[in-house]
Amino acid sequence: MTNAATLAPAAACCGSITAEPISPEAADDLARRLKALADPTRLRLVSMIAATSTQEACVCDLTEPLELSQPTISHHLRLLVEAGILSRTKRGTWSYYAVVPGALEAIASPLLAA
């Protein structure tokens, strides 16, 4: 037999929602950006680019440290650009990539809302 005094009402176990939860559309967008980051190579690419003194890098600068081919690096970079995490500029035959200002903060903020 269960003692009714030991069972807490459902409302007592959790705090109430005080902030506006993420909308379905915003959740879809956030999931797309998180999916783009959810790869060890892509996380390393973003970290490497953000750590440069100019906060940008050429594809040619990224192949050796990652020990991957240029087409493989370009594929990962393209996905990060499509997700709005990196920007791309062409200079001659080379493409340079930079972290979009505020992109990483925009990914974290819906998850940290208080």
Biopython code that builds the backbone (N, CA, C, O; Angstrom):
import numpy as np
from Bio.PDB.StructureBuilder import StructureBuilder

atoms = [
    (1, "MET", "N", (0.833, -1.167, 0.000)),
    (1, "MET", "CA", (0.000, 0.000, 0.000)),
    (1, "MET", "C", (0.882, 1.236, 0.000)),
    (1, "MET", "O", (1.844, 1.310, 0.764)),
    (2, "THR", "N", (0.562, 2.213, -0.855)),
    (2, "THR", "CA", (1.345, 3.426, -0.990)),
    (2, "THR", "C", (0.820, 4.489, -0.054)),
    (2, "THR", "O", (-0.386, 4.711, 0.048)),
    (3, "ASN", "N", (1.727, 5.134, 0.616)),
    (3, "ASN", "CA", (1.368, 6.221, 1.516)),
    (3, "ASN", "C", (1.200, 7.483, 0.679)),
    (3, "ASN", "O", (2.152, 7.904, 0.021)),
    (4, "ALA", "N", (0.031, 8.093, 0.683)),
    (4, "ALA", "CA", (-0.277, 9.279, -0.118)),
    (4, "ALA", "C", (0.614, 10.451, 0.255)),
    (4, "ALA", "O", (0.869, 11.316, -0.583)),
    (5, "ALA", "N", (1.084, 10.499, 1.466)),
    (5, "ALA", "CA", (1.929, 11.606, 1.908)),
    (5, "ALA", "C", (3.296, 11.567, 1.246)),
    (5, "ALA", "O", (3.952, 12.603, 1.137)),
    (6, "THR", "N", (3.750, 10.381, 0.796)),
    (6, "THR", "CA", (5.068, 10.274, 0.179)),
    (6, "THR", "C", (5.050, 10.629, -1.302)),
    (6, "THR", "O", (6.106, 10.828, -1.903)),
    (7, "LEU", "N", (3.872, 10.711, -1.892)),
    (7, "LEU", "CA", (3.774, 11.073, -3.299)),
    (7, "LEU", "C", (3.605, 12.579, -3.424)),
    (7, "LEU", "O", (2.652, 13.149, -2.894)),
    (8, "ALA", "N", (4.532, 13.222, -4.125)),
    (8, "ALA", "CA", (4.456, 14.671, -4.312)),
    (8, "ALA", "C", (3.567, 14.960, -5.505)),
    (8, "ALA", "O", (3.593, 14.219, -6.488)),
    (9, "PRO", "N", (2.792, 16.011, -5.438)),
    (9, "PRO", "CA", (1.990, 16.375, -6.603)),
    (9, "PRO", "C", (2.913, 16.733, -7.769)),
    (9, "PRO", "O", (4.037, 17.190, -7.561)),
    (10, "ALA", "N", (2.436, 16.525, -8.982)),
    (10, "ALA", "CA", (3.246, 16.748, -10.181)),
    (10, "ALA", "C", (3.766, 18.169, -10.256)),
    (10, "ALA", "O", (4.902, 18.380, -10.680)),
    (11, "ALA", "N", (2.975, 19.144, -9.861)),
    (11, "ALA", "CA", (3.391, 20.540, -9.947)),
    (11, "ALA", "C", (4.537, 20.846, -8.998)),
    (11, "ALA", "O", (5.300, 21.781, -9.239)),
    (12, "ALA", "N", (4.675, 20.081, -7.930)),
    (12, "ALA", "CA", (5.714, 20.351, -6.951)),
    (12, "ALA", "C", (7.081, 19.849, -7.393)),
    (12, "ALA", "O", (8.092, 20.264, -6.826)),
    (13, "CYS", "N", (7.142, 18.975, -8.381)),
    (13, "CYS", "CA", (8.426, 18.394, -8.760)),
    (13, "CYS", "C", (9.206, 19.269, -9.723)),
    (13, "CYS", "O", (10.420, 19.110, -9.852)),
    (14, "CYS", "N", (8.556, 20.161, -10.379)),
    (14, "CYS", "CA", (9.221, 20.964, -11.402)),
    (14, "CYS", "C", (8.878, 22.429, -11.217)),
    (14, "CYS", "O", (7.826, 22.778, -10.682)),
    (15, "GLY", "N", (9.792, 23.282, -11.672)),
    (15, "GLY", "CA", (9.499, 24.706, -11.678)),
    (15, "GLY", "C", (8.600, 25.030, -12.851)),
    (15, "GLY", "O", (8.507, 24.253, -13.801)),
    (16, "SER", "N", (7.952, 26.148, -12.793)),
    (16, "SER", "CA", (7.100, 26.540, -13.906)),
    (16, "SER", "C", (7.946, 27.179, -15.001)),
    (16, "SER", "O", (9.030, 27.697, -14.732)),
    (17, "ILE", "N", (7.457, 27.143, -16.214)),
    (17, "ILE", "CA", (8.165, 27.747, -17.341)),
    (17, "ILE", "C", (7.976, 29.254, -17.229)),
    (17, "ILE", "O", (6.853, 29.757, -17.265)),
    (18, "THR", "N", (9.097, 29.967, -17.093)),
    (18, "THR", "CA", (9.014, 31.416, -16.930)),
    (18, "THR", "C", (9.458, 32.161, -18.183)),
    (18, "THR", "O", (9.083, 33.316, -18.384)),
    (19, "ALA", "N", (10.250, 31.512, -19.020)),
    (19, "ALA", "CA", (10.704, 32.136, -20.261)),
    (19, "ALA", "C", (9.954, 31.510, -21.432)),
    (19, "ALA", "O", (9.431, 30.400, -21.332)),
    (20, "GLU", "N", (9.913, 32.227, -22.521)),
    (20, "GLU", "CA", (9.242, 31.721, -23.721)),
    (20, "GLU", "C", (10.071, 30.567, -24.289)),
    (20, "GLU", "O", (11.250, 30.755, -24.587)),
    (21, "PRO", "N", (9.487, 29.388, -24.444)),
    (21, "PRO", "CA", (10.241, 28.270, -25.023)),
    (21, "PRO", "C", (10.484, 28.511, -26.508)),
    (21, "PRO", "O", (9.808, 29.329, -27.132)),
    (22, "ILE", "N", (11.424, 27.815, -27.050)),
    (22, "ILE", "CA", (11.784, 27.950, -28.459)),
    (22, "ILE", "C", (10.607, 27.507, -29.340)),
    (22, "ILE", "O", (9.952, 26.504, -29.057)),
    (23, "SER", "N", (10.356, 28.254, -30.390)),
    (23, "SER", "CA", (9.247, 27.929, -31.293)),
    (23, "SER", "C", (9.617, 26.739, -32.167)),
    (23, "SER", "O", (10.800, 26.426, -32.308)),
    (24, "PRO", "N", (8.635, 26.074, -32.754)),
    (24, "PRO", "CA", (8.950, 24.947, -33.646)),
    (24, "PRO", "C", (9.849, 25.358, -34.814)),
    (24, "PRO", "O", (10.741, 24.604, -35.201)),
    (25, "GLU", "N", (9.620, 26.551, -35.378)),
    (25, "GLU", "CA", (10.438, 27.005, -36.503)),
    (25, "GLU", "C", (11.871, 27.275, -36.055)),
    (25, "GLU", "O", (12.823, 26.906, -36.743)),
    (26, "ALA", "N", (12.019, 27.917, -34.904)),
    (26, "ALA", "CA", (13.350, 28.200, -34.375)),
    (26, "ALA", "C", (14.063, 26.902, -34.000)),
    (26, "ALA", "O", (15.278, 26.794, -34.166)),
    (27, "ALA", "N", (13.322, 25.926, -33.500)),
    (27, "ALA", "CA", (13.913, 24.630, -33.166)),
    (27, "ALA", "C", (14.421, 23.924, -34.421)),
    (27, "ALA", "O", (15.486, 23.308, -34.399)),
    (28, "ASP", "N", (13.663, 24.013, -35.511)),
    (28, "ASP", "CA", (14.113, 23.418, -36.776)),
    (28, "ASP", "C", (15.404, 24.064, -37.257)),
    (28, "ASP", "O", (16.337, 23.375, -37.670)),
    (29, "ASP", "N", (15.454, 25.409, -37.200)),
    (29, "ASP", "CA", (16.642, 26.134, -37.631)),
    (29, "ASP", "C", (17.837, 25.806, -36.747)),
    (29, "ASP", "O", (18.937, 25.574, -37.248)),
    (30, "LEU", "N", (17.626, 25.785, -35.445)),
    (30, "LEU", "CA", (18.698, 25.465, -34.512)),
    (30, "LEU", "C", (19.190, 24.037, -34.721)),
    (30, "LEU", "O", (20.396, 23.793, -34.688)),
    (31, "ALA", "N", (18.295, 23.107, -34.932)),
    (31, "ALA", "CA", (18.683, 21.716, -35.169)),
    (31, "ALA", "C", (19.542, 21.590, -36.430)),
    (31, "ALA", "O", (20.497, 20.814, -36.461)),
    (32, "ARG", "N", (19.196, 22.359, -37.468)),
    (32, "ARG", "CA", (19.975, 22.335, -38.711)),
    (32, "ARG", "C", (21.400, 22.839, -38.461)),
    (32, "ARG", "O", (22.365, 22.267, -38.968)),
    (33, "ARG", "N", (21.523, 23.912, -37.679)),
    (33, "ARG", "CA", (22.852, 24.454, -37.388)),
    (33, "ARG", "C", (23.647, 23.535, -36.464)),
    (33, "ARG", "O", (24.854, 23.365, -36.636)),
    (34, "LEU", "N", (22.963, 22.945, -35.482)),
    (34, "LEU", "CA", (23.647, 22.005, -34.598)),
    (34, "LEU", "C", (24.105, 20.766, -35.357)),
    (34, "LEU", "O", (25.183, 20.232, -35.093)),
    (35, "LYS", "N", (23.284, 20.312, -36.299)),
    (35, "LYS", "CA", (23.657, 19.157, -37.114)),
    (35, "LYS", "C", (24.918, 19.457, -37.919)),
    (35, "LYS", "O", (25.777, 18.590, -38.082)),
    (36, "ALA", "N", (25.026, 20.679, -38.417)),
    (36, "ALA", "CA", (26.224, 21.064, -39.165)),
    (36, "ALA", "C", (27.463, 21.033, -38.271)),
    (36, "ALA", "O", (28.555, 20.696, -38.731)),
    (37, "LEU", "N", (27.298, 21.379, -37.017)),
    (37, "LEU", "CA", (28.424, 21.363, -36.080)),
    (37, "LEU", "C", (28.698, 19.985, -35.490)),
    (37, "LEU", "O", (29.785, 19.746, -34.965)),
    (38, "ALA", "N", (27.744, 19.090, -35.567)),
    (38, "ALA", "CA", (27.837, 17.791, -34.891)),
    (38, "ALA", "C", (28.721, 16.813, -35.655)),
    (38, "ALA", "O", (28.318, 15.686, -35.942)),
    (39, "ASP", "N", (29.902, 17.249, -35.970)),
    (39, "ASP", "CA", (30.877, 16.419, -36.668)),
    (39, "ASP", "C", (32.252, 16.853, -36.159)),
    (39, "ASP", "O", (32.544, 18.049, -36.135)),
    (40, "PRO", "N", (33.095, 15.911, -35.754)),
    (40, "PRO", "CA", (34.398, 16.296, -35.202)),
    (40, "PRO", "C", (35.243, 17.143, -36.158)),
    (40, "PRO", "O", (35.906, 18.084, -35.720)),
    (41, "THR", "N", (35.229, 16.831, -37.425)),
    (41, "THR", "CA", (36.016, 17.614, -38.390)),
    (41, "THR", "C", (35.490, 19.035, -38.484)),
    (41, "THR", "O", (36.276, 19.982, -38.500)),
    (42, "ARG", "N", (34.177, 19.200, -38.545)),
    (42, "ARG", "CA", (33.605, 20.536, -38.652)),
    (42, "ARG", "C", (33.824, 21.340, -37.368)),
    (42, "ARG", "O", (34.060, 22.547, -37.432)),
    (43, "LEU", "N", (33.749, 20.698, -36.225)),
    (43, "LEU", "CA", (34.054, 21.399, -34.973)),
    (43, "LEU", "C", (35.503, 21.875, -34.970)),
    (43, "LEU", "O", (35.793, 22.995, -34.552)),
    (44, "ARG", "N", (36.398, 21.030, -35.431)),
    (44, "ARG", "CA", (37.811, 21.416, -35.491)),
    (44, "ARG", "C", (38.027, 22.555, -36.477)),
    (44, "ARG", "O", (38.814, 23.464, -36.213)),
    (45, "LEU", "N", (37.332, 22.512, -37.616)),
    (45, "LEU", "CA", (37.473, 23.587, -38.597)),
    (45, "LEU", "C", (37.042, 24.927, -38.009)),
    (45, "LEU", "O", (37.760, 25.919, -38.140)),
    (46, "VAL", "N", (35.889, 24.967, -37.368)),
    (46, "VAL", "CA", (35.410, 26.213, -36.761)),
    (46, "VAL", "C", (36.400, 26.683, -35.702)),
    (46, "VAL", "O", (36.717, 27.871, -35.640)),
    (47, "SER", "N", (36.886, 25.784, -34.881)),
    (47, "SER", "CA", (37.841, 26.123, -33.838)),
    (47, "SER", "C", (39.139, 26.658, -34.433)),
    (47, "SER", "O", (39.684, 27.648, -33.945)),
    (48, "MET", "N", (39.633, 26.013, -35.480)),
    (48, "MET", "CA", (40.881, 26.441, -36.112)),
    (48, "MET", "C", (40.733, 27.823, -36.739)),
    (48, "MET", "O", (41.615, 28.670, -36.594)),
    (49, "ILE", "N", (39.633, 28.052, -37.428)),
    (49, "ILE", "CA", (39.413, 29.344, -38.074)),
    (49, "ILE", "C", (39.267, 30.443, -37.026)),
    (49, "ILE", "O", (39.843, 31.520, -37.178)),
    (50, "ALA", "N", (38.513, 30.187, -35.977)),
    (50, "ALA", "CA", (38.310, 31.177, -34.921)),
    (50, "ALA", "C", (39.610, 31.486, -34.183)),
    (50, "ALA", "O", (39.768, 32.581, -33.643)),
    (51, "ALA", "N", (40.539, 30.535, -34.154)),
    (51, "ALA", "CA", (41.787, 30.706, -33.411)),
    (51, "ALA", "C", (42.867, 31.437, -34.207)),
    (51, "ALA", "O", (43.902, 31.787, -33.639)),
    (52, "THR", "N", (42.660, 31.679, -35.504)),
    (52, "THR", "CA", (43.671, 32.389, -36.280)),
    (52, "THR", "C", (43.700, 33.860, -35.885)),
    (52, "THR", "O", (42.710, 34.394, -35.384)),
    (53, "SER", "N", (44.823, 34.507, -36.109)),
    (53, "SER", "CA", (44.955, 35.919, -35.737)),
    (53, "SER", "C", (44.000, 36.797, -36.535)),
    (53, "SER", "O", (43.531, 37.816, -36.028)),
    (54, "THR", "N", (43.702, 36.417, -37.780)),
    (54, "THR", "CA", (42.783, 37.199, -38.619)),
    (54, "THR", "C", (41.359, 36.662, -38.555)),
    (54, "THR", "O", (40.449, 37.254, -39.135)),
    (55, "GLN", "N", (41.164, 35.576, -37.873)),
    (55, "GLN", "CA", (39.876, 34.876, -37.762)),
    (55, "GLN", "C", (39.316, 34.499, -39.126)),
    (55, "GLN", "O", (38.105, 34.524, -39.346)),
    (56, "GLU", "N", (40.222, 34.147, -40.040)),
    (56, "GLU", "CA", (39.837, 33.593, -41.329)),
    (56, "GLU", "C", (40.948, 32.670, -41.781)),
    (56, "GLU", "O", (42.090, 32.784, -41.336)),
    (57, "ALA", "N", (40.597, 31.749, -42.674)),
    (57, "ALA", "CA", (41.587, 30.799, -43.162)),
    (57, "ALA", "C", (41.241, 30.381, -44.574)),
    (57, "ALA", "O", (40.075, 30.338, -44.967)),
    (58, "CYS", "N", (42.283, 30.074, -45.327)),
    (58, "CYS", "CA", (42.146, 29.556, -46.678)),
    (58, "CYS", "C", (42.060, 28.036, -46.603)),
    (58, "CYS", "O", (42.621, 27.419, -45.698)),
    (59, "VAL", "N", (41.367, 27.450, -47.544)),
    (59, "VAL", "CA", (41.287, 25.985, -47.591)),
    (59, "VAL", "C", (42.691, 25.390, -47.576)),
    (59, "VAL", "O", (42.935, 24.372, -46.929)),
    (60, "CYS", "N", (43.604, 26.028, -48.288)),
    (60, "CYS", "CA", (44.974, 25.507, -48.381)),
    (60, "CYS", "C", (45.668, 25.454, -47.020)),
    (60, "CYS", "O", (46.593, 24.664, -46.829)),
    (61, "ASP", "N", (45.226, 26.298, -46.066)),
    (61, "ASP", "CA", (45.808, 26.307, -44.720)),
    (61, "ASP", "C", (45.228, 25.225, -43.821)),
    (61, "ASP", "O", (45.781, 24.948, -42.757)),
    (62, "LEU", "N", (44.127, 24.610, -44.230)),
    (62, "LEU", "CA", (43.411, 23.677, -43.358)),
    (62, "LEU", "C", (43.646, 22.206, -43.690)),
    (62, "LEU", "O", (43.391, 21.335, -42.859)),
    (63, "THR", "N", (44.125, 21.929, -44.883)),
    (63, "THR", "CA", (44.264, 20.519, -45.284)),
    (63, "THR", "C", (45.348, 19.794, -44.499)),
    (63, "THR", "O", (45.126, 18.677, -44.032)),
    (64, "GLU", "N", (46.505, 20.405, -44.348)),
    (64, "GLU", "CA", (47.607, 19.729, -43.657)),
    (64, "GLU", "C", (47.320, 19.462, -42.182)),
    (64, "GLU", "O", (47.527, 18.337, -41.727)),
    (65, "PRO", "N", (46.851, 20.451, -41.414)),
    (65, "PRO", "CA", (46.598, 20.171, -39.990)),
    (65, "PRO", "C", (45.546, 19.083, -39.761)),
    (65, "PRO", "O", (45.622, 18.346, -38.778)),
    (66, "LEU", "N", (44.573, 18.981, -40.659)),
    (66, "LEU", "CA", (43.524, 17.976, -40.494)),
    (66, "LEU", "C", (43.849, 16.662, -41.191)),
    (66, "LEU", "O", (43.164, 15.658, -41.002)),
    (67, "GLU", "N", (44.905, 16.684, -42.001)),
    (67, "GLU", "CA", (45.319, 15.499, -42.755)),
    (67, "GLU", "C", (44.183, 14.939, -43.601)),
    (67, "GLU", "O", (43.964, 13.730, -43.668)),
    (68, "LEU", "N", (43.463, 15.868, -44.250)),
    (68, "LEU", "CA", (42.378, 15.504, -45.147)),
    (68, "LEU", "C", (42.608, 16.177, -46.484)),
    (68, "LEU", "O", (43.333, 17.168, -46.573)),
    (69, "SER", "N", (41.997, 15.643, -47.514)),
    (69, "SER", "CA", (42.158, 16.213, -48.846)),
    (69, "SER", "C", (41.396, 17.533, -48.971)),
    (69, "SER", "O", (40.476, 17.809, -48.201)),
    (70, "GLN", "N", (41.792, 18.336, -49.946)),
    (70, "GLN", "CA", (41.128, 19.610, -50.178)),
    (70, "GLN", "C", (39.651, 19.430, -50.493)),
    (70, "GLN", "O", (38.842, 20.194, -49.965)),
    (71, "PRO", "N", (39.240, 18.453, -51.333)),
    (71, "PRO", "CA", (37.805, 18.274, -51.570)),
    (71, "PRO", "C", (37.020, 17.915, -50.306)),
    (71, "PRO", "O", (35.880, 18.351, -50.144)),
    (72, "THR", "N", (37.604, 17.141, -49.430)),
    (72, "THR", "CA", (36.927, 16.773, -48.180)),
    (72, "THR", "C", (36.768, 17.996, -47.278)),
    (72, "THR", "O", (35.699, 18.221, -46.710)),
    (73, "ILE", "N", (37.830, 18.777, -47.151)),
    (73, "ILE", "CA", (37.759, 20.006, -46.349)),
    (73, "ILE", "C", (36.714, 20.946, -46.946)),
    (73, "ILE", "O", (35.907, 21.518, -46.213)),
    (74, "SER", "N", (36.723, 21.108, -48.271)),
    (74, "SER", "CA", (35.767, 21.997, -48.940)),
    (74, "SER", "C", (34.330, 21.554, -48.690)),
    (74, "SER", "O", (33.448, 22.392, -48.502)),
    (75, "HIS", "N", (34.086, 20.251, -48.686)),
    (75, "HIS", "CA", (32.747, 19.721, -48.410)),
    (75, "HIS", "C", (32.282, 20.154, -47.012)),
    (75, "HIS", "O", (31.171, 20.656, -46.846)),
    (76, "HIS", "N", (33.141, 19.955, -46.022)),
    (76, "HIS", "CA", (32.787, 20.324, -44.646)),
    (76, "HIS", "C", (32.578, 21.829, -44.525)),
    (76, "HIS", "O", (31.648, 22.274, -43.852)),
    (77, "LEU", "N", (33.422, 22.602, -45.160)),
    (77, "LEU", "CA", (33.289, 24.062, -45.116)),
    (77, "LEU", "C", (31.997, 24.515, -45.772)),
    (77, "LEU", "O", (31.342, 25.434, -45.279)),
    (78, "ARG", "N", (31.620, 23.882, -46.879)),
    (78, "ARG", "CA", (30.376, 24.229, -47.564)),
    (78, "ARG", "C", (29.180, 24.021, -46.641)),
    (78, "ARG", "O", (28.279, 24.859, -46.602)),
    (79, "LEU", "N", (29.158, 22.919, -45.900)),
    (79, "LEU", "CA", (28.063, 22.653, -44.968)),
    (79, "LEU", "C", (27.996, 23.708, -43.863)),
    (79, "LEU", "O", (26.910, 24.103, -43.439)),
    (80, "LEU", "N", (29.152, 24.155, -43.405)),
    (80, "LEU", "CA", (29.187, 25.188, -42.367)),
    (80, "LEU", "C", (28.733, 26.542, -42.916)),
    (80, "LEU", "O", (28.105, 27.322, -42.200)),
    (81, "VAL", "N", (29.046, 26.822, -44.173)),
    (81, "VAL", "CA", (28.572, 28.056, -44.805)),
    (81, "VAL", "C", (27.056, 28.000, -44.983)),
    (81, "VAL", "O", (26.359, 28.971, -44.688)),
    (82, "GLU", "N", (26.546, 26.865, -45.463)),
    (82, "GLU", "CA", (25.101, 26.715, -45.662)),
    (82, "GLU", "C", (24.331, 26.847, -44.349)),
    (82, "GLU", "O", (23.183, 27.290, -44.342)),
    (83, "ALA", "N", (24.962, 26.462, -43.240)),
    (83, "ALA", "CA", (24.320, 26.565, -41.924)),
    (83, "ALA", "C", (24.441, 27.967, -41.336)),
    (83, "ALA", "O", (23.887, 28.242, -40.271)),
    (84, "GLY", "N", (25.162, 28.857, -42.022)),
    (84, "GLY", "CA", (25.304, 30.224, -41.530)),
    (84, "GLY", "C", (26.344, 30.392, -40.448)),
    (84, "GLY", "O", (26.364, 31.415, -39.764)),
    (85, "ILE", "N", (27.206, 29.411, -40.280)),
    (85, "ILE", "CA", (28.237, 29.472, -39.246)),
    (85, "ILE", "C", (29.505, 30.126, -39.775)),
    (85, "ILE", "O", (30.171, 30.869, -39.054)),
    (86, "LEU", "N", (29.838, 29.854, -41.027)),
    (86, "LEU", "CA", (30.998, 30.450, -41.681)),
    (86, "LEU", "C", (30.555, 31.280, -42.871)),
    (86, "LEU", "O", (29.490, 31.053, -43.445)),
    (87, "SER", "N", (31.391, 32.249, -43.233)),
    (87, "SER", "CA", (31.197, 32.989, -44.479)),
    (87, "SER", "C", (32.361, 32.644, -45.400)),
    (87, "SER", "O", (33.415, 32.200, -44.945)),
    (88, "ARG", "N", (32.161, 32.852, -46.698)),
    (88, "ARG", "CA", (33.170, 32.491, -47.696)),
    (88, "ARG", "C", (33.399, 33.675, -48.624)),
    (88, "ARG", "O", (32.450, 34.289, -49.112)),
    (89, "THR", "N", (34.673, 33.988, -48.862)),
    (89, "THR", "CA", (35.034, 34.992, -49.859)),
    (89, "THR", "C", (36.077, 34.387, -50.787)),
    (89, "THR", "O", (36.962, 33.644, -50.360)),
    (90, "LYS", "N", (35.952, 34.723, -52.068)),
    (90, "LYS", "CA", (36.911, 34.249, -53.072)),
    (90, "LYS", "C", (37.973, 35.317, -53.292)),
    (90, "LYS", "O", (37.668, 36.503, -53.416)),
    (91, "ARG", "N", (39.216, 34.878, -53.336)),
    (91, "ARG", "CA", (40.349, 35.742, -53.683)),
    (91, "ARG", "C", (41.181, 34.986, -54.694)),
    (91, "ARG", "O", (41.953, 34.091, -54.351)),
    (92, "GLY", "N", (41.007, 35.366, -55.940)),
    (92, "GLY", "CA", (41.683, 34.626, -57.000)),
    (92, "GLY", "C", (41.095, 33.231, -57.093)),
    (92, "GLY", "O", (39.885, 33.068, -57.244)),
    (93, "THR", "N", (41.949, 32.231, -57.004)),
    (93, "THR", "CA", (41.468, 30.849, -57.084)),
    (93, "THR", "C", (41.164, 30.251, -55.715)),
    (93, "THR", "O", (40.639, 29.141, -55.627)),
    (94, "TRP", "N", (41.490, 30.977, -54.646)),
    (94, "TRP", "CA", (41.319, 30.439, -53.311)),
    (94, "TRP", "C", (40.080, 30.993, -52.626)),
    (94, "TRP", "O", (39.664, 32.126, -52.869)),
    (95, "SER", "N", (39.507, 30.174, -51.774)),
    (95, "SER", "CA", (38.372, 30.591, -50.945)),
    (95, "SER", "C", (38.852, 30.743, -49.512)),
    (95, "SER", "O", (39.578, 29.901, -48.985)),
    (96, "TYR", "N", (38.429, 31.835, -48.899)),
    (96, "TYR", "CA", (38.755, 32.107, -47.505)),
    (96, "TYR", "C", (37.475, 32.044, -46.680)),
    (96, "TYR", "O", (36.418, 32.506, -47.108)),
    (97, "TYR", "N", (37.592, 31.470, -45.500)),
    (97, "TYR", "CA", (36.442, 31.247, -44.631)),
    (97, "TYR", "C", (36.652, 31.968, -43.306)),
    (97, "TYR", "O", (37.762, 32.017, -42.777)),
    (98, "ALA", "N", (35.570, 32.522, -42.784)),
    (98, "ALA", "CA", (35.598, 33.216, -41.489)),
    (98, "ALA", "C", (34.331, 32.851, -40.722)),
    (98, "ALA", "O", (33.292, 32.557, -41.314)),
    (99, "VAL", "N", (34.435, 32.874, -39.406)),
    (99, "VAL", "CA", (33.258, 32.637, -38.568)),
    (99, "VAL", "C", (32.349, 33.860, -38.684)),
    (99, "VAL", "O", (32.807, 34.992, -38.530)),
    (100, "VAL", "N", (31.082, 33.636, -38.953)),
    (100, "VAL", "CA", (30.110, 34.722, -39.038)),
    (100, "VAL", "C", (29.970, 35.336, -37.644)),
    (100, "VAL", "O", (29.690, 34.624, -36.680)),
    (101, "PRO", "N", (30.165, 36.662, -37.532)),
    (101, "PRO", "CA", (30.036, 37.285, -36.213)),
    (101, "PRO", "C", (28.673, 36.980, -35.578)),
    (101, "PRO", "O", (27.624, 37.177, -36.192)),
    (102, "GLY", "N", (28.718, 36.501, -34.349)),
    (102, "GLY", "CA", (27.500, 36.208, -33.599)),
    (102, "GLY", "C", (26.870, 34.862, -33.892)),
    (102, "GLY", "O", (25.901, 34.486, -33.233)),
    (103, "ALA", "N", (27.393, 34.122, -34.865)),
    (103, "ALA", "CA", (26.760, 32.847, -35.242)),
    (103, "ALA", "C", (26.812, 31.819, -34.114)),
    (103, "ALA", "O", (25.822, 31.136, -33.850)),
    (104, "LEU", "N", (27.936, 31.710, -33.464)),
    (104, "LEU", "CA", (28.053, 30.711, -32.394)),
    (104, "LEU", "C", (27.228, 31.116, -31.174)),
    (104, "LEU", "O", (26.632, 30.267, -30.512)),
    (105, "GLU", "N", (27.197, 32.405, -30.883)),
    (105, "GLU", "CA", (26.372, 32.893, -29.775)),
    (105, "GLU", "C", (24.891, 32.666, -30.076)),
    (105, "GLU", "O", (24.113, 32.341, -29.179)),
    (106, "ALA", "N", (24.505, 32.838, -31.339)),
    (106, "ALA", "CA", (23.104, 32.631, -31.723)),
    (106, "ALA", "C", (22.698, 31.169, -31.568)),
    (106, "ALA", "O", (21.530, 30.873, -31.314)),
    (107, "ILE", "N", (23.644, 30.264, -31.717)),
    (107, "ILE", "CA", (23.359, 28.845, -31.536)),
    (107, "ILE", "C", (23.171, 28.539, -30.051)),
    (107, "ILE", "O", (22.272, 27.790, -29.672)),
    (108, "ALA", "N", (24.020, 29.120, -29.228)),
    (108, "ALA", "CA", (23.966, 28.828, -27.790)),
    (108, "ALA", "C", (22.821, 29.525, -27.071)),
    (108, "ALA", "O", (22.269, 28.972, -26.121)),
    (109, "SER", "N", (22.454, 30.726, -27.502)),
    (109, "SER", "CA", (21.505, 31.515, -26.716)),
    (109, "SER", "C", (20.144, 30.865, -26.486)),
    (109, "SER", "O", (19.627, 30.981, -25.375)),
    (110, "PRO", "N", (19.517, 30.179, -27.470)),
    (110, "PRO", "CA", (18.225, 29.561, -27.162)),
    (110, "PRO", "C", (18.330, 28.450, -26.115)),
    (110, "PRO", "O", (17.361, 28.146, -25.419)),
    (111, "LEU", "N", (19.496, 27.861, -26.016)),
    (111, "LEU", "CA", (19.670, 26.769, -25.069)),
    (111, "LEU", "C", (19.998, 27.278, -23.661)),
    (111, "LEU", "O", (19.851, 26.552, -22.678)),
    (112, "LEU", "N", (20.441, 28.522, -23.583)),
    (112, "LEU", "CA", (20.853, 29.096, -22.299)),
    (112, "LEU", "C", (19.852, 30.090, -21.754)),
    (112, "LEU", "O", (20.084, 30.688, -20.703)),
    (113, "ALA", "N", (18.741, 30.278, -22.452)),
    (113, "ALA", "CA", (17.738, 31.254, -22.008)),
    (113, "ALA", "C", (17.277, 30.919, -20.592)),
    (113, "ALA", "O", (16.987, 29.769, -20.260)),
    (114, "ALA", "N", (17.220, 31.945, -19.789)),
    (114, "ALA", "CA", (16.822, 31.714, -18.395)),
    (114, "ALA", "C", (15.425, 32.209, -18.147)),
    (114, "ALA", "O", (14.920, 32.099, -17.030)),
]
sb = StructureBuilder()
sb.init_structure("model")
sb.init_model(0)
sb.init_chain("A")
sb.init_seg("    ")
for serial, (resi, resn, name, xyz) in enumerate(atoms, 1):
    if name == "N":
        sb.init_residue(resn, " ", resi, " ")
    sb.init_atom(name, np.array(xyz, "f"), 0.0, 1.0, " ", f" {name:<3s}", serial, name[0])
structure = sb.get_structure()
